[in-house]
Amino acid sequence: LYTAFGEGGTAVLIKVSSFSLRQRPAVTIPFATASSLAIDREGSVYLAGTATAGFPATDGAYRSRLAENCYGPGATCKDGFVAKYRFDGRLEYATYTGTAGYVSQVAIDSRGAAWMTGSVELQGAGSSGFIAKLDANGAARPFYTIFGRGGLAFRNPTLGIGRGIAVDSREAAYVV
């Protein structure tokens, strides 16, 4: 059992075994709030959510710096994030996603790519949903599209946020 939650701007990941009352040491990520996690077939854990300035993105990650994407006076710059931890707790990568919003759900395909959905802030258009894919190394974002209010895929005012995502064996993504 893995649990992910954010408290005071720090995402926390705890592993608890059903065979033991002892829990594994927690992984903490400062300047982040976790909203989703997924586990791949090798046992690596992917944590996703929202991050602000100071998030510890890794060198070589897709985006290692927070983009200047604050809208409105007094707005807090934020972005989605994905972090991958190996089964032994070692960090593989941590990256901003370049979505200027948050990641609400992450899913992993058979090649280890992280697919995500959530909300993106569009200047002058409010928020819209998005679907994005990070490669298995967290170094590239080969797919990204916006849907909903200000989106390109289709326009439907009720679909402003991606809430859940799943990927099938043919690497087709399904979003709600």
C-alpha positions in Angstrom: 0.0 0.0 0.0 1.3 3.4 -1.0 -0.2 6.7 0.2 0.5 10.1 -1.2 -0.6 13.4 0.3 0.4 17.0 0.6 0.8 18.8 3.9 2.0 22.4 4.1 3.5 22.3 0.7 5.4 19.0 1.0 4.3 15.9 -0.8 4.8 12.7 1.2 5.0 9.1 0.0 4.8 6.3 2.5 5.0 2.5 1.8 3.2 0.1 4.1 3.3 -3.6 3.7 0.3 -5.8 4.6 2.8 -8.4 5.9 4.4 -6.1 8.4 3.3 -3.4 10.7 6.4 -1.4 10.0 6.3 1.3 7.3 9.1 2.1 5.0 10.7 5.5 5.4 8.7 8.3 3.8 9.9 10.1 0.8 9.2 13.9 1.0 9.1 16.4 -1.9 9.2 20.1 -0.7 7.2 22.8 -2.5 4.8 20.2 -3.9 1.3 18.8 -3.2 0.6 15.2 -4.5 -2.7 14.3 -6.0 -1.9 11.0 -7.7 0.4 8.0 -7.8 0.9 5.0 -10.1 3.2 1.9 -9.9 4.8 0.4 -13.0 5.5 -3.3 -13.5 9.0 -3.0 -12.1 7.6 -1.5 -8.9 8.7 2.1 -9.5 6.4 4.6 -8.1 5.3 7.8 -9.9 4.0 10.7 -7.8 2.2 13.6 -9.5 0.5 16.8 -8.5 1.3 20.6 -8.2 4.6 22.2 -7.5 5.9 25.8 -6.9 9.3 27.5 -7.0 11.8 25.5 -5.1 10.6 22.1 -6.2 13.7 19.8 -6.5 13.6 19.0 -10.3 16.4 16.8 -11.4 19.1 17.6 -14.0 18.2 16.3 -17.5 14.4 16.3 -16.7 11.9 17.6 -19.2 11.6 20.9 -17.4 13.9 21.6 -14.5 12.8 25.2 -13.9 9.4 26.7 -13.1 8.2 28.6 -16.1 7.1 32.2 -15.7 3.5 31.4 -16.2 1.7 33.4 -13.4 -1.5 35.1 -14.4 -3.0 38.0 -12.5 -1.7 40.2 -9.8 -0.4 38.3 -6.8 -0.7 35.0 -8.5 1.5 32.1 -7.3 3.5 30.5 -10.0 2.7 26.8 -10.1 3.0 23.9 -12.5 2.3 20.2 -12.5 5.0 17.7 -11.6 5.8 14.1 -12.0 8.5 12.3 -9.9 9.6 8.7 -10.4 11.1 6.6 -7.6 12.6 3.2 -8.0 11.2 0.3 -5.9 14.1 0.9 -3.4 13.1 4.6 -2.9 15.9 6.1 -5.1 14.8 9.1 -7.2 15.0 8.5 -11.0 13.6 11.9 -12.0 11.5 14.8 -10.9 10.2 17.3 -13.4 7.8 20.2 -13.9 5.3 19.3 -16.6 5.0 22.7 -18.3 1.3 22.7 -17.8 1.0 25.9 -15.7 -1.6 24.2 -13.5 -1.8 20.9 -11.8 -1.7 17.1 -12.6 -4.8 15.4 -11.1 -4.0 11.8 -12.3 -1.0 9.9 -13.7 -1.0 6.5 -15.4 2.0 4.5 -16.7 2.1 2.7 -20.1 3.8 -0.6 -20.9 7.0 1.3 -22.0 7.3 3.2 -18.7 6.0 6.6 -20.1 3.9 8.7 -17.7 0.6 9.9 -19.1 -1.1 12.6 -17.1 -4.2 14.8 -17.1 -5.3 17.8 -15.1 -5.9 21.5 -15.4 -3.9 24.1 -17.3 -4.2 27.9 -16.9 -4.6 29.7 -20.2 -4.0 33.4 -20.2 -7.3 35.1 -20.9 -9.2 31.8 -21.3 -9.3 30.5 -17.8 -8.6 26.8 -17.2 -8.9 23.9 -19.5 -8.1 20.2 -19.3 -5.0 18.7 -20.7 -3.5 15.3 -21.6 0.3 14.9 -21.7 2.9 12.2 -22.0 6.4 12.1 -20.5 8.9 9.6 -22.0 10.2 6.8 -19.8 13.2 8.9 -18.7 11.2 12.0 -17.8 13.3 14.0 -20.3 10.8 14.7 -23.1 7.1 15.4 -23.5 6.3 13.8 -26.9 2.5 14.4 -26.6 0.5 17.3 -25.2 -3.0 18.6 -26.0 -5.6 20.8 -24.4 -9.3 20.1 -24.2 -12.4 21.9 -22.8 -13.1 25.6 -22.4 -10.0 27.0 -24.2 -8.9 23.7 -25.7 -7.9 22.8 -29.2 -9.3 19.2 -29.3 -13.0 20.1 -28.8 -14.8 22.9 -27.0 -17.2 21.9 -24.2 -17.6 24.2 -21.2 -18.3 21.3 -18.9 -15.0 19.6 -19.6 -12.5 22.1 -18.1 -10.5 19.6 -16.1 -9.0 16.2 -16.7 -9.9 14.2 -13.6 -8.7 10.6 -14.4 -6.6 8.8 -17.0 -5.9 5.2 -18.0 -3.7 3.8 -20.7 -4.5 0.5 -22.5 -2.1 -2.1 -23.9 -2.0 -0.3 -27.3 -1.0 3.0 -25.5 -4.3 4.7 -26.1 -5.2 7.1 -23.3 -8.7 7.5 -21.9 -9.6 10.6 -19.9 -12.5 11.6 -17.8 
